[in-house]
Amino acid sequence: MSHFSLVSTSPSSDTSSASSAPTFENYNFQIYRGQQQPQDDDNTKSESSTSHQEFLKLAHSYNYSLSQKELAITLDENDPLKHMRNEFNYPDMIPSEFIQENKDHSECVKKRVMYFCGNSLGLQPKSLAHNIEKELTKWSHIGVEGHFSSAFGTNKWFQVEESVKNAMAKIVGAKPIEVTVMNSLTANLQVLLMSFYRPTKQKYKILIEQFPFPSDMHAVTSHIKCRIGELRAIFENENLTSDEIVEKCIVQVGPREGEEILRTEDIVDCLKSDSHICVSLIGGVQFMTGQCFDMKTIAKTCQECGIICGFDLAHAAGNIDLRLHEWGCDFACWCSYKYLNSGPGGISGIFVHEKHAYENMDERPRFMGWWSRDAQTRFSLSSKFSPQPGAAGFQMSNPCILSMTAILSSLKVFEMIEQDGQIMSVLRKKSVLLTTYLELLLRQELGDKIQIITPSDSNMRGCQLSVRVIGKNLHQVDNALKKRGIIIDTREPDIIRVSPVPLYNQFIEVFDFVSNFKEILNE
Ligand SMILES: *Cc1c(COP(=O)(O)O)cnc(C)c1O
């Protein structure tokens, strides 16, 4: 059993200007932390997990040791998904300032860029340009008729979102009625909070992880401010400022003293011990540490405590084998340009559990527009209507056809690997091998020059590893990697994030990355 300490972030006394809104640094949020017990195991330590043992067994069966290049080559040869990389376009250019610095490298850079940034922006499906071309042709040739015509091998624009539901549902472990695509991620967080955050005198807090992606924090704090009248009525006698109400309505779960990742038990204890929580909003995979939360346990706890369970799946969709329906989470949203390869700013996905599919406006108020209605009555002017059932009832506008074409082209690639109705379990098999290989190789070759902060247990992470660089300047390392044609991303002050993506990264790229990284760190 862990014990909680309720601590505050740094006091806001040093913020002299009364007029400026608090930044997150000087909001005085409630933070729950589990307390380290003397007998606690430190679960951030690396142990030889099942995925390690399985990987080493596989390497052994090929008769190669971990450090041999032949192992990577053999793993690629035997990879059932090896052809999938042909479905993508690869960047062949590194920004010119890097190339100019060292002309000798420009040739090698042109030949092959190793792209480990699918966690940030996925690669472009090759079919996309042609599919966009078809839509542009259709638009130019038949104009508005395109809404009701599938000319040139396209979808009817009027119901185009129908065409993504099946594949998207499989990606997140949902029923088709539970998913749709609309807007962008942060907008969807606001839209879904509008409906699912229903504060009362008893339950008014939103639980969120301590260091979420900044946008999520902006979304939650601004959401509370936008509903300040409603919340003020709840705290009627307390005479609070709007910033104090924001502080009262948010509780963060933080890592324990000396640890970097969150413990599921601490999230669970917080959900159970704070009876004021009405919505839990945790990321599926933490963008910074790469930790995958135990969403099944979190969702179960929420159900036991009468808490609405929401997930931000930006780093989980297309990365983790999600079972949103089965877990019983209430709502979720995700962007599609990270692991779902739909291009910068691509349309976002939402999930609303079937248990909410038939709720009407009185049961669960929501923002609506003509696209909330079924296609038959969309043009009706009657203001009284029930939204169409399921996630589709949260749609407001007609979606951008270029964005829709991008996500459709990408989902088609995912569907190519489908086996027995499953997509993500197939992808995860390779992903676990690929990231385990990266982890084992990094540990063996780089030892104490780095520290891997992502959990070592493959059930607690997706494909990304977050690696702390010790004793070298982060940007020098990043630039040196870029010159060698390797793209990773950096997070201040000392973290690089490396994401071998199973759809398009190879074992040999992981090998090359580690050997180049090693050379750079030894320079
Ligand atoms: C990438 C990401 C976002 C980005 O938000 P947009 O609205 O798509 O710009 C938000 N939240 C999380 C957790 C993310 O990882």
The ligand as an SDF file (V2000), in Angstrom:
LIG
                    3D

 15 15  0  0  0  0  0  0  0  0999 V2000
    0.7490   15.4770  -30.2810 C   0  0  0  0  0  0  0  0  0  0  0  0
   -0.1170   15.7360  -29.1200 C   0  0  0  0  0  0  0  0  0  0  0  0
   -1.0470   16.7880  -29.1360 C   0  0  0  0  0  0  0  0  0  0  0  0
   -1.1540   17.7120  -30.3190 C   0  0  0  0  0  0  0  0  0  0  0  0
   -2.3610   18.3700  -30.3560 O   0  0  0  0  0  0  0  0  0  0  0  0
   -3.0020   18.9010  -31.7280 P   0  0  0  0  0  0  0  0  0  0  0  0
   -4.2960   19.4270  -31.3120 O   0  0  0  0  0  0  0  0  0  0  0  0
   -3.0590   17.7420  -32.6760 O   0  0  0  0  0  0  0  0  0  0  0  0
   -2.0960   19.9610  -32.2710 O   0  0  0  0  0  0  0  0  0  0  0  0
   -1.8600   16.9500  -28.0230 C   0  0  0  0  0  0  0  0  0  0  0  0
   -1.7620   16.1240  -26.9500 N   0  0  0  0  0  0  0  0  0  0  0  0
   -0.8750   15.1010  -26.9030 C   0  0  0  0  0  0  0  0  0  0  0  0
   -0.8080   14.2100  -25.7160 C   0  0  0  0  0  0  0  0  0  0  0  0
   -0.0170   14.8900  -27.9810 C   0  0  0  0  0  0  0  0  0  0  0  0
    0.8790   13.9080  -27.9320 O   0  0  0  0  0  0  0  0  0  0  0  0
  1  2  1  0
  2  3  1  0
  2 14  2  0
  3  4  1  0
  3 10  2  0
  4  5  1  0
  5  6  1  0
  6  7  2  0
  6  8  1  0
  6  9  1  0
 10 11  1  0
 11 12  2  0
 12 13  1  0
 12 14  1  0
 14 15  1  0
M  END
$$$$
